[in-house]
């Protein structure tokens, strides 16, 4: 597993929930165009809007964010954009985090990685 620290010991919360609470909320506070409390999904809106303004094809934008196109031509007979085309689109996205200083990397060897301990629920004792 690539990010075992996103797994909870209880297994009750999803990886996305852990990422959202532990990382996204910290990142979002430093991005002035993200309203407080907005979910990470809202960032997809920002990206697709930026690419639309840069006249990236609708099909490429849809492929990039994982949306299916409807209709015979776009939906049934077209395959996903090539990775080179997707990279070209990604390269057009304004880097909104370039002013943030990088956090230190603290990678553990795979043999030392453990799931994050489950938190006690309100009223529980250890």
C-alpha positions in Angstrom: 0.0 0.0 0.0 1.4 3.4 -1.0 0.0 5.5 1.9 -0.7 3.1 4.8 -0.8 6.1 7.2 -4.2 7.0 5.7 -5.7 3.7 6.9 -7.2 3.8 10.4 -6.7 0.9 12.8 -10.4 0.6 13.3 -11.0 0.5 9.5 -14.2 2.6 10.0 -13.1 5.7 8.1 -12.2 5.8 4.4 -8.8 6.9 3.1 -10.4 10.0 1.6 -11.9 11.0 5.0 -8.5 10.7 6.6 -6.8 12.6 3.9 -9.5 15.3 4.0 -9.3 15.8 7.8 -5.5 15.4 8.2 -4.1 17.1 5.0 -6.7 18.9 2.9 -8.0 21.1 5.7 -4.5 22.4 6.3 -3.8 23.0 2.6 -7.2 24.7 2.0 -6.6 27.2 4.8 -3.6 28.5 2.9 -5.4 28.8 -0.5 -7.2 32.1 -0.6 -9.5 31.1 -3.4 -10.9 28.1 -1.4 -13.7 29.2 1.0 -13.3 27.9 4.5 -14.9 24.4 5.0 -15.1 23.7 1.3 -14.5 20.1 0.3 -11.7 19.0 -1.8 -14.2 18.2 -4.6 -14.6 22.0 -5.0 -11.0 22.1 -6.2 -12.0 20.1 -9.3 -14.4 22.9 -10.2 -11.5 25.3 -10.0 -9.3 23.1 -12.2 -12.0 22.4 -14.9 -12.9 26.1 -15.0 -9.3 27.2 -15.4 -8.8 24.6 -18.3 -12.0 25.8 -19.9 -10.7 29.4 -19.9 -7.5 28.1 -21.5 -9.7 26.4 -24.2 -8.7 22.8 -23.4 -11.1 20.5 -25.2 -14.2 19.4 -23.2 -13.3 15.7 -23.7 -9.8 16.2 -22.3 -11.2 18.0 -19.3 -13.7 15.3 -18.7 -11.0 12.6 -19.0 -8.8 14.4 -16.6 -11.4 14.6 -13.8 -12.8 11.1 -14.5 -16.1 12.0 -16.1 -17.8 10.1 -18.8 -19.1 11.8 -21.9 -22.5 11.1 -23.2 -23.6 10.5 -26.8 -22.4 8.1 -29.5 -19.3 9.9 -30.7 -17.9 11.2 -27.4 -19.2 8.4 -25.2 -19.3 5.2 -27.1 -16.7 5.5 -29.9 -14.1 7.6 -28.2 -11.4 6.3 -26.0 -9.8 8.3 -23.1 -7.2 10.9 -24.1 -3.6 9.9 -24.3 -1.4 10.6 -21.3 0.6 13.1 -23.3 -2.6 15.1 -24.0 -3.6 14.9 -20.3 -0.2 16.1 -19.2 -0.4 19.0 -21.7 -3.7 20.0 -20.0 -2.3 19.6 -16.5 0.7 21.7 -17.4 -1.7 24.6 -18.2 -3.1 24.7 -14.7 -1.9 27.6 -12.7 0.3 26.5 -9.8 -1.6 28.0 -6.9 0.6 26.4 -4.3 4.0 27.7 -5.5 4.1 30.2 -2.6 3.7 27.5 0.0 6.8 26.2 1.6 7.1 22.4 1.3 6.5 20.3 4.3 9.4 18.0 5.3 9.1 14.4 4.0 9.0 11.8 6.7 8.8 8.5 4.9 9.3 5.4 7.0 10.5 2.1 5.6 7.6 -0.1 4.5 8.4 -2.5 7.3 7.8 0.2 9.9 4.6 1.6 8.5 1.5 1.1 10.6 -2.1 2.3 10.3 -2.9 5.4 12.2 -4.4 4.5 15.6 -8.2 4.8 16.0 -9.4 7.6 18.1 -11.6 6.9 21.0 -15.2 7.8 20.6 -16.7 10.4 23.0 -17.3 8.7 26.3 -14.9 5.8 25.7 -11.9 5.1 27.8 -8.6 3.4 26.8 
